[in-house]
């Protein structure tokens, strides 16, 4: 996948900039996603 990015955008460093941007995006998404509350888990799966 990195070689495709490098050939499309013309460079070795661009590939790492894209990887870095995707890393930042995934970190931002992981901080916004929360685990369900314990009460909701118990209701969904029965009493645990």
PyMOL Python script that loads the backbone (N, CA, C, O; Angstrom):
from pymol import cmd

cmd.read_pdbstr("""\
ATOM      1  N   UNK A   1       0.826  -1.188   0.000  1.00  0.00           N
ATOM      2  CA  UNK A   1       0.000   0.000   0.000  1.00  0.00           C
ATOM      3  C   UNK A   1       0.873   1.257   0.000  1.00  0.00           C
ATOM      4  O   UNK A   1       0.523   2.264  -0.614  1.00  0.00           O
ATOM      5  N   UNK A   2       2.002   1.188   0.688  1.00  0.00           N
ATOM      6  CA  UNK A   2       2.903   2.334   0.723  1.00  0.00           C
ATOM      7  C   UNK A   2       3.491   2.659  -0.630  1.00  0.00           C
ATOM      8  O   UNK A   2       3.687   3.829  -0.960  1.00  0.00           O
ATOM      9  N   UNK A   3       3.776   1.630  -1.424  1.00  0.00           N
ATOM     10  CA  UNK A   3       4.340   1.882  -2.752  1.00  0.00           C
ATOM     11  C   UNK A   3       3.318   2.525  -3.679  1.00  0.00           C
ATOM     12  O   UNK A   3       3.681   3.307  -4.558  1.00  0.00           O
ATOM     13  N   UNK A   4       2.041   2.201  -3.487  1.00  0.00           N
ATOM     14  CA  UNK A   4       0.984   2.829  -4.286  1.00  0.00           C
ATOM     15  C   UNK A   4       0.898   4.313  -3.950  1.00  0.00           C
ATOM     16  O   UNK A   4       0.798   5.154  -4.843  1.00  0.00           O
ATOM     17  N   UNK A   5       0.938   4.630  -2.654  1.00  0.00           N
ATOM     18  CA  UNK A   5       0.896   6.034  -2.232  1.00  0.00           C
ATOM     19  C   UNK A   5       2.112   6.778  -2.764  1.00  0.00           C
ATOM     20  O   UNK A   5       1.993   7.905  -3.244  1.00  0.00           O
ATOM     21  N   UNK A   6       3.284   6.148  -2.681  1.00  0.00           N
ATOM     22  CA  UNK A   6       4.505   6.794  -3.161  1.00  0.00           C
ATOM     23  C   UNK A   6       4.457   7.038  -4.660  1.00  0.00           C
ATOM     24  O   UNK A   6       4.911   8.082  -5.129  1.00  0.00           O
ATOM     25  N   UNK A   7       3.918   6.097  -5.416  1.00  0.00           N
ATOM     26  CA  UNK A   7       3.857   6.285  -6.868  1.00  0.00           C
ATOM     27  C   UNK A   7       2.805   7.313  -7.265  1.00  0.00           C
ATOM     28  O   UNK A   7       2.980   8.036  -8.246  1.00  0.00           O
ATOM     29  N   UNK A   8       1.704   7.382  -6.501  1.00  0.00           N
ATOM     30  CA  UNK A   8       0.660   8.353  -6.830  1.00  0.00           C
ATOM     31  C   UNK A   8       1.073   9.782  -6.483  1.00  0.00           C
ATOM     32  O   UNK A   8       0.846  10.707  -7.263  1.00  0.00           O
ATOM     33  N   UNK A   9       1.678   9.954  -5.314  1.00  0.00           N
ATOM     34  CA  UNK A   9       1.987  11.301  -4.844  1.00  0.00           C
ATOM     35  C   UNK A   9       3.449  11.671  -5.032  1.00  0.00           C
ATOM     36  O   UNK A   9       3.850  12.793  -4.722  1.00  0.00           O
ATOM     37  N   UNK A  10       4.242  10.750  -5.531  1.00  0.00           N
ATOM     38  CA  UNK A  10       5.589  11.074  -5.961  1.00  0.00           C
ATOM     39  C   UNK A  10       6.630  11.217  -4.879  1.00  0.00           C
ATOM     40  O   UNK A  10       7.437  12.146  -4.927  1.00  0.00           O
ATOM     41  N   UNK A  11       6.640  10.333  -3.913  1.00  0.00           N
ATOM     42  CA  UNK A  11       7.734  10.454  -2.962  1.00  0.00           C
ATOM     43  C   UNK A  11       7.673   9.492  -1.807  1.00  0.00           C
ATOM     44  O   UNK A  11       6.622   8.977  -1.427  1.00  0.00           O
ATOM     45  N   UNK A  12       8.856   9.275  -1.267  1.00  0.00           N
ATOM     46  CA  UNK A  12       9.025   8.402  -0.117  1.00  0.00           C
ATOM     47  C   UNK A  12       8.469   9.060   1.137  1.00  0.00           C
ATOM     48  O   UNK A  12       7.800   8.411   1.941  1.00  0.00           O
ATOM     49  N   UNK A  13       8.751  10.364   1.304  1.00  0.00           N
ATOM     50  CA  UNK A  13       8.322  11.064   2.511  1.00  0.00           C
ATOM     51  C   UNK A  13       6.813  11.243   2.555  1.00  0.00           C
ATOM     52  O   UNK A  13       6.220  11.249   3.633  1.00  0.00           O
ATOM     53  N   UNK A  14       6.192  11.388   1.406  1.00  0.00           N
ATOM     54  CA  UNK A  14       4.737  11.565   1.356  1.00  0.00           C
ATOM     55  C   UNK A  14       4.038  10.346   1.944  1.00  0.00           C
ATOM     56  O   UNK A  14       3.009  10.469   2.607  1.00  0.00           O
ATOM     57  N   UNK A  15       4.604   9.176   1.696  1.00  0.00           N
ATOM     58  CA  UNK A  15       4.031   7.945   2.242  1.00  0.00           C
ATOM     59  C   UNK A  15       3.974   8.001   3.762  1.00  0.00           C
ATOM     60  O   UNK A  15       2.970   7.624   4.367  1.00  0.00           O
ATOM     61  N   UNK A  16       5.058   8.473   4.376  1.00  0.00           N
ATOM     62  CA  UNK A  16       5.085   8.547   5.831  1.00  0.00           C
ATOM     63  C   UNK A  16       4.199   9.664   6.361  1.00  0.00           C
ATOM     64  O   UNK A  16       3.657   9.550   7.460  1.00  0.00           O
ATOM     65  N   UNK A  17       4.042  10.742   5.596  1.00  0.00           N
ATOM     66  CA  UNK A  17       3.097  11.780   6.001  1.00  0.00           C
ATOM     67  C   UNK A  17       1.665  11.249   5.981  1.00  0.00           C
ATOM     68  O   UNK A  17       0.868  11.582   6.858  1.00  0.00           O
ATOM     69  N   UNK A  18       1.341  10.439   5.001  1.00  0.00           N
ATOM     70  CA  UNK A  18       0.002   9.844   4.931  1.00  0.00           C
ATOM     71  C   UNK A  18      -0.202   8.875   6.096  1.00  0.00           C
ATOM     72  O   UNK A  18      -1.262   8.870   6.721  1.00  0.00           O
ATOM     73  N   UNK A  19       0.805   8.059   6.386  1.00  0.00           N
ATOM     74  CA  UNK A  19       0.717   7.131   7.514  1.00  0.00           C
ATOM     75  C   UNK A  19       0.554   7.900   8.820  1.00  0.00           C
ATOM     76  O   UNK A  19      -0.242   7.513   9.676  1.00  0.00           O
ATOM     77  N   UNK A  20       1.312   8.994   8.976  1.00  0.00           N
ATOM     78  CA  UNK A  20       1.218   9.808  10.184  1.00  0.00           C
ATOM     79  C   UNK A  20      -0.167  10.441  10.309  1.00  0.00           C
ATOM     80  O   UNK A  20      -0.728  10.495  11.404  1.00  0.00           O
ATOM     81  N   UNK A  21      -0.718  10.919   9.197  1.00  0.00           N
ATOM     82  CA  UNK A  21      -2.056  11.513   9.222  1.00  0.00           C
ATOM     83  C   UNK A  21      -3.107  10.476   9.597  1.00  0.00           C
ATOM     84  O   UNK A  21      -4.032  10.773  10.354  1.00  0.00           O
ATOM     85  N   UNK A  22      -2.969   9.258   9.071  1.00  0.00           N
ATOM     86  CA  UNK A  22      -3.910   8.193   9.426  1.00  0.00           C
ATOM     87  C   UNK A  22      -3.775   7.799  10.895  1.00  0.00           C
ATOM     88  O   UNK A  22      -4.764   7.448  11.539  1.00  0.00           O
ATOM     89  N   UNK A  23      -2.561   7.856  11.419  1.00  0.00           N
ATOM     90  CA  UNK A  23      -2.342   7.573  12.837  1.00  0.00           C
ATOM     91  C   UNK A  23      -3.052   8.605  13.704  1.00  0.00           C
ATOM     92  O   UNK A  23      -3.726   8.251  14.671  1.00  0.00           O
ATOM     93  N   UNK A  24      -2.903   9.879  13.359  1.00  0.00           N
ATOM     94  CA  UNK A  24      -3.572  10.940  14.112  1.00  0.00           C
ATOM     95  C   UNK A  24      -5.090  10.789  14.024  1.00  0.00           C
ATOM     96  O   UNK A  24      -5.797  10.973  15.014  1.00  0.00           O
ATOM     97  N   UNK A  25      -5.580  10.456  12.841  1.00  0.00           N
ATOM     98  CA  UNK A  25      -7.019  10.250  12.662  1.00  0.00           C
ATOM     99  C   UNK A  25      -7.525   9.091  13.516  1.00  0.00           C
ATOM    100  O   UNK A  25      -8.585   9.189  14.135  1.00  0.00           O
ATOM    101  N   UNK A  26      -6.774   7.999  13.550  1.00  0.00           N
ATOM    102  CA  UNK A  26      -7.214   6.847  14.342  1.00  0.00           C
ATOM    103  C   UNK A  26      -7.154   7.147  15.835  1.00  0.00           C
ATOM    104  O   UNK A  26      -8.006   6.680  16.591  1.00  0.00           O
ATOM    105  N   UNK A  27      -6.161   7.920  16.273  1.00  0.00           N
ATOM    106  CA  UNK A  27      -6.106   8.306  17.681  1.00  0.00           C
ATOM    107  C   UNK A  27      -7.272   9.217  18.048  1.00  0.00           C
ATOM    108  O   UNK A  27      -7.843   9.090  19.131  1.00  0.00           O
ATOM    109  N   UNK A  28      -7.625  10.128  17.156  1.00  0.00           N
ATOM    110  CA  UNK A  28      -8.760  11.017  17.414  1.00  0.00           C
ATOM    111  C   UNK A  28     -10.059  10.228  17.493  1.00  0.00           C
ATOM    112  O   UNK A  28     -10.896  10.491  18.357  1.00  0.00           O
ATOM    113  N   UNK A  29     -10.230   9.268  16.599  1.00  0.00           N
ATOM    114  CA  UNK A  29     -11.446   8.452  16.635  1.00  0.00           C
ATOM    115  C   UNK A  29     -11.495   7.573  17.878  1.00  0.00           C
ATOM    116  O   UNK A  29     -12.564   7.372  18.454  1.00  0.00           O
ATOM    117  N   UNK A  30     -10.350   7.052  18.292  1.00  0.00           N
ATOM    118  CA  UNK A  30     -10.349   6.168  19.460  1.00  0.00           C
ATOM    119  C   UNK A  30     -10.632   6.928  20.745  1.00  0.00           C
ATOM    120  O   UNK A  30     -11.127   6.336  21.705  1.00  0.00           O
ATOM    121  N   UNK A  31     -10.334   8.222  20.792  1.00  0.00           N
ATOM    122  CA  UNK A  31     -10.659   8.983  21.992  1.00  0.00           C
ATOM    123  C   UNK A  31     -12.124   9.381  22.034  1.00  0.00           C
ATOM    124  O   UNK A  31     -12.658   9.639  23.112  1.00  0.00           O
ATOM    125  N   UNK A  32     -12.787   9.437  20.878  1.00  0.00           N
ATOM    126  CA  UNK A  32     -14.196   9.828  20.881  1.00  0.00           C
ATOM    127  C   UNK A  32     -15.126   8.642  21.099  1.00  0.00           C
ATOM    128  O   UNK A  32     -16.261   8.830  21.537  1.00  0.00           O
ATOM    129  N   UNK A  33     -14.678   7.440  20.808  1.00  0.00           N
ATOM    130  CA  UNK A  33     -15.518   6.254  20.980  1.00  0.00           C
ATOM    131  C   UNK A  33     -15.418   5.792  22.432  1.00  0.00           C
ATOM    132  O   UNK A  33     -14.322   5.565  22.945  1.00  0.00           O
ATOM    133  N   UNK A  34     -16.538   5.658  23.070  1.00  0.00           N
ATOM    134  CA  UNK A  34     -16.577   5.237  24.475  1.00  0.00           C
ATOM    135  C   UNK A  34     -17.180   3.842  24.591  1.00  0.00           C
ATOM    136  O   UNK A  34     -17.955   3.412  23.737  1.00  0.00           O
ATOM    137  N   UNK A  35     -16.809   3.146  25.661  1.00  0.00           N
ATOM    138  CA  UNK A  35     -17.401   1.842  25.930  1.00  0.00           C
ATOM    139  C   UNK A  35     -18.822   2.042  26.437  1.00  0.00           C
ATOM    140  O   UNK A  35     -19.117   3.051  27.077  1.00  0.00           O
ATOM    141  N   UNK A  36     -19.700   1.092  26.158  1.00  0.00           N
ATOM    142  CA  UNK A  36     -21.059   1.208  26.697  1.00  0.00           C
ATOM    143  C   UNK A  36     -21.052   1.112  28.217  1.00  0.00           C
ATOM    144  O   UNK A  36     -20.168   0.496  28.812  1.00  0.00           O
ATOM    145  N   UNK A  37     -22.044   1.729  28.826  1.00  0.00           N
ATOM    146  CA  UNK A  37     -22.145   1.684  30.280  1.00  0.00           C
ATOM    147  C   UNK A  37     -22.445   0.267  30.748  1.00  0.00           C
ATOM    148  O   UNK A  37     -23.000  -0.540  30.002  1.00  0.00           O
ATOM    149  N   UNK A  38     -22.075  -0.025  31.983  1.00  0.00           N
ATOM    150  CA  UNK A  38     -22.280  -1.367  32.532  1.00  0.00           C
ATOM    151  C   UNK A  38     -23.766  -1.722  32.590  1.00  0.00           C
ATOM    152  O   UNK A  38     -24.138  -2.875  32.370  1.00  0.00           O
ATOM    153  N   UNK A  39     -24.617  -0.731  32.887  1.00  0.00           N
ATOM    154  CA  UNK A  39     -26.051  -0.994  32.960  1.00  0.00           C
ATOM    155  C   UNK A  39     -26.582  -1.437  31.598  1.00  0.00           C
ATOM    156  O   UNK A  39     -27.379  -2.371  31.509  1.00  0.00           O
ATOM    157  N   UNK A  40     -26.141  -0.770  30.550  1.00  0.00           N
ATOM    158  CA  UNK A  40     -26.595  -1.134  29.212  1.00  0.00           C
ATOM    159  C   UNK A  40     -26.071  -2.509  28.820  1.00  0.00           C
ATOM    160  O   UNK A  40     -26.767  -3.266  28.143  1.00  0.00           O
ATOM    161  N   UNK A  41     -24.857  -2.839  29.238  1.00  0.00           N
ATOM    162  CA  UNK A  41     -24.304  -4.159  28.934  1.00  0.00           C
ATOM    163  C   UNK A  41     -25.116  -5.256  29.609  1.00  0.00           C
ATOM    164  O   UNK A  41     -25.390  -6.294  29.007  1.00  0.00           O
ATOM    165  N   UNK A  42     -25.500  -5.021  30.863  1.00  0.00           N
ATOM    166  CA  UNK A  42     -26.283  -6.030  31.584  1.00  0.00           C
ATOM    167  C   UNK A  42     -27.650  -6.231  30.936  1.00  0.00           C
ATOM    168  O   UNK A  42     -28.137  -7.357  30.834  1.00  0.00           O
ATOM    169  N   UNK A  43     -28.262  -5.138  30.502  1.00  0.00           N
ATOM    170  CA  UNK A  43     -29.572  -5.255  29.855  1.00  0.00           C
ATOM    171  C   UNK A  43     -29.465  -5.984  28.524  1.00  0.00           C
ATOM    172  O   UNK A  43     -30.359  -6.749  28.161  1.00  0.00           O
ATOM    173  N   UNK A  44     -28.394  -5.758  27.804  1.00  0.00           N
ATOM    174  CA  UNK A  44     -28.240  -6.366  26.485  1.00  0.00           C
ATOM    175  C   UNK A  44     -27.898  -7.847  26.580  1.00  0.00           C
ATOM    176  O   UNK A  44     -28.343  -8.644  25.754  1.00  0.00           O
ATOM    177  N   UNK A  45     -27.107  -8.215  27.587  1.00  0.00           N
ATOM    178  CA  UNK A  45     -26.617  -9.591  27.676  1.00  0.00           C
ATOM    179  C   UNK A  45     -27.221 -10.373  28.834  1.00  0.00           C
ATOM    180  O   UNK A  45     -26.791 -11.493  29.112  1.00  0.00           O
ATOM    181  N   UNK A  46     -28.190  -9.813  29.499  1.00  0.00           N
ATOM    182  CA  UNK A  46     -28.742 -10.490  30.662  1.00  0.00           C
ATOM    183  C   UNK A  46     -27.860 -10.211  31.865  1.00  0.00           C
ATOM    184  O   UNK A  46     -26.896  -9.453  31.760  1.00  0.00           O
ATOM    185  N   UNK A  47     -28.167 -10.799  32.989  1.00  0.00           N
ATOM    186  CA  UNK A  47     -27.350 -10.559  34.183  1.00  0.00           C
ATOM    187  C   UNK A  47     -26.057 -11.339  34.077  1.00  0.00           C
ATOM    188  O   UNK A  47     -26.050 -12.542  33.817  1.00  0.00           O
ATOM    189  N   UNK A  48     -24.956 -10.622  34.284  1.00  0.00           N
ATOM    190  CA  UNK A  48     -23.636 -11.263  34.182  1.00  0.00           C
ATOM    191  C   UNK A  48     -23.091 -11.604  35.532  1.00  0.00           C
ATOM    192  O   UNK A  48     -21.992 -12.148  35.634  1.00  0.00           O
TER     193      UNK A  48
END
""", "prot")
cmd.dss("prot")
cmd.show_as("cartoon", "prot")
cmd.util.cbc("prot")
cmd.orient("prot")
